[in-house]
């Protein structure tokens, strides 16, 4: 069983939602819709409301990584308090420059911590198994996510594996038609609802490539199509789109994959890095 954090109940439910059974989804929906009430409920109360066995609710809590319903309630209560505190941390037109600076950093820190806490050991191991067995990497993203795709290519090219990044929708689809078994596609999309990304995933899978999504939404068209998904967590405020904080979280996920791959392919990565550094040194005066 995966050990869950002491908080982030809601983000964990949302990120794992697509993997739940129908009964688990019923319990998940109930918690999401009644989060403030649940801290005052008993497990018997929830079981009666949903007409399920208490054991089913208990197993759901265990599935999230908690010892039981009481542990989940304590974590949820803490999370609700944090959410109330967050309301007072949103950016105001009356904030001075330093206050805005501090709130931006705090929002980024929170996005990183929340994203870290929902990561799943089995999911990461599955992603790494795809990467280790791959012959070529292809990174795809549009707009701000396209910049992340380019950053991923910039990192992985130093590991000695053939790596490509594409931002243009036509090139994305064209290259997807040329994919084959042994290729791995990492699709970066905050919403997971970009039609261009959906089209290229369908093409990539048809040609035998493995597909990995990095996204903020577990219930999206993209997550339904790909082989495996990694999730970011972020909050939106009036002056700051949630996509900004999630971009930093996605960068951290990419960094984690890069370092994991470099450790697994140590000799290959060291040799490639050596060659890269030697070539780049010629650019210096």
N, C-alpha and C positions, 0 to 999 in steps of 0.2 A: 504493500500500500504506500502511496505517495504521502510524505509528511507535508501537511499544509501549514501555511503561516498562521499566526495568531489573529490575523485580520484579513481583509480583502475577500470576504465571503462572496460578495456580490460579483466582483470581477472574476473570481474563480468559477462561479456558476455560469456567468455569461460566456467565458472562454471555452468551457467544457460542454456547453449546452448541446451541441450537435452530436456529442458522443453518448448522451443520456438515452436510456430506454424511455418508452412512452410514459410509464409510471413515474420515472425520475423527472421527466419534463413537467409533469403535473405538479410535483412537489416543488420543483425549481420555480415554476411560474407563480406558485402560491407565495413562496418566500420573496420573490422579486416584487410582487404586488402588495405584500403586507409586512414589509421589513420592520416597520416601527412597532407593529402589533405583536409580532412573533416573539419579541424579547419578553413578553408577558404571558406567553402561551406555554402549555405543557405539550409533551409529545402526543399525549392522548387526545388533546384538543385538536391538533393538526390532523391526526389520523382519522378522527371522527368527521371533521370538516371535509376531508378529501375522500372519505370512505375507502381508506386503505389500511393495511395492518400497521401497527406500531413498529413492527420489525422492518417494514419497508422504509419508513421514515428514518429509522436508526441506521439502516444500511446506506441510505442516501448520505447521511452525515459522515459515515465512515468513508464513503466514496470520495467525498470532498477532502478527506484527510483528518477529520476530527474524531476524537475518542467517542463522542456521542452527541446527543442533541443539546445537552447542557453546555458542552464546550463550544458548539456552534453558536448558541445564543449569546454566550459571553463575547465571542469574537464579533458577532453581528452588532451587539450593543456598542462595543468599542468603535466599530466602523461608523455607526450612525453619529456618534459624538464627533468623530473626525470630520464627517461630512458637514456637520453644523459649523464646526470651526472653519472649514474651507470656505463657507459662504462669506465669512468676514475677511477672507484673504483675497477676494476677487479684486481686480484692478478698478480703481475709481478715478474719475477725471480730476479729483482733488489730490491724488497721490503725487508726491514729489518724485524727482528722478530716481533717487536712491530707493524709495519705497517700491517703485515699479521694478527696479532692478532686482531687489530682494524677492519680490513675489514671482518674478519670472524664474529665478533660480530655484525657488521652492517648488514651483509647479513642475519643473524639469526633474527635480530630485524625487518628487512624489511619483511621477510617471515611471521613472527608472525603478524605484522600489516596488511599485505595484506590478510592473512587468516582470521583474525578477521573481516576485513571489508566486506568480501563477504558472511559471514554467514547470513543465512536466517531464520527469526523468525518462519515462518510456518514449515520449514524443521526441525528445532531443536525441536519444539513442537511435531512434528510427531514422531521423534526419541525417545523423552522422553516418549511419550504415549506407545510405544513398550516396553521400558525398565521397566516402572512402572508396566505394566501388565505381565511381563515375570516371569517365574518360574525358568529358568536357563539361564545363559549367556555362550556363546562359542565365544572365540576370536581366529581368524585365521590370520596367516601371515607367509611369507617365508623370509629367509635371515634377513636383517635389520628390515623388517616389523614384523618378528617373535618375535624379541626382544620387539617391541611395544605391541604385543599381550600378552606377558608374563607380561609386566608392567601393562597392563590393568587388567589382572587377579589378580595381586598383590594388586592393589587398590580395586577392587570390592569385593574381598573376605572379606574385612573389613566391608562391608555393610550388611553382613548376607545373601546374595543371593548366591546360588551355582554357582560357576564360574570356567571355564576351559579355558586353552590356549594350542594350538597345533601348532608346527612348521613343524613337519615331514609330508610330503605329503600323505603318506599311512595312518597315524593315522588321518589326517584331513578328508580324504574321508571315512574312517571306522566310525569315530564318526558321520559324517554327515548322514550316513545311519540309525543311532539310534536316530536322532532328532525327535521331535514331536511338535504338537501345544503347544504353551506356551513357547517354546524355542526361544531365540533371538541370531542370529549369527552376529558378527561384524567382517567384513573382511577388513584387512588393506593391501592395495596394492598401491604402488606409481604410477605405470603405469596403473593398472586396466586391464592388458592384460596377467596376469599369468594364464596359462592353468589349473594348479592345483586348483587355486582359482575359476575359472569358473566352473570346474567339481563339486567342493564341494557346490557351490551356487545352482547349478541345483539340486543336491541331497537334499540339505536342504529345498529348496522350495517344492520339490516333497513330502517331509515328513511333510509339514505344518509349518515349522519354519519361523519366520520373519528374513529378511536379511538387514543388514546395511553395506554400504561401506564407508571407509575413504580412499580417493584417491586424486591424483593431476590432473587427467584428466577427464573432463566431457564427452567427446566423446570416451568412451572405452567399450569393451565387458562387463566388470563388471558392469558399471553403467546402462547398458541396462537391466541387469538381476535382480539386487537387488530391494528391495522395496523402499529404500531411500538411498541417498548418501550425505556425508559430504565431502567438498573439502578443500584441502590445496593449497597454492600458493607459488611457489619458482622459483628462476632463477638459471640457470646453468652457471658456469664459467669454464675456462680451467683447473684449479686445484681443482675444487670443484663441484661435481655432485649436481644437484638440489635435488636429493633424500636426501642429508644430511640435508639441510635446511628444507625440507618438513617433515622430521622425527621429528624435534623439533616442527613444527606446528601441526603434528598429535598427538604428546604427549600432547599438550595444548588442543586439541579437546577432547582427552580422559579424561584429568583432568576436563574439563568443564562438561562432561557427568557424571563423578564420583561425583562431588560436587552437581550437579543438583539432581542426584539420592539420595544422602545422605540427602539433604534438604527435598526432597519429602518423604523419608522413614526415618525420623529423629530418631524415637524411635528404630526402627530395627537396623539402622546403629550405633547408640550409644551403644546399647547392644552388638552388634557384635564386635565393636572396643574395648570395655571394656574387652571382653573375649580374644581377640587377644593380647592386651597389657599385660594382666595377664599371659598368656602363654609365651609370649616372655620374660617377666621379669625374668623367671626362667633361661634363657640363660645367664643372666648377672652375672658377678662375684661380 
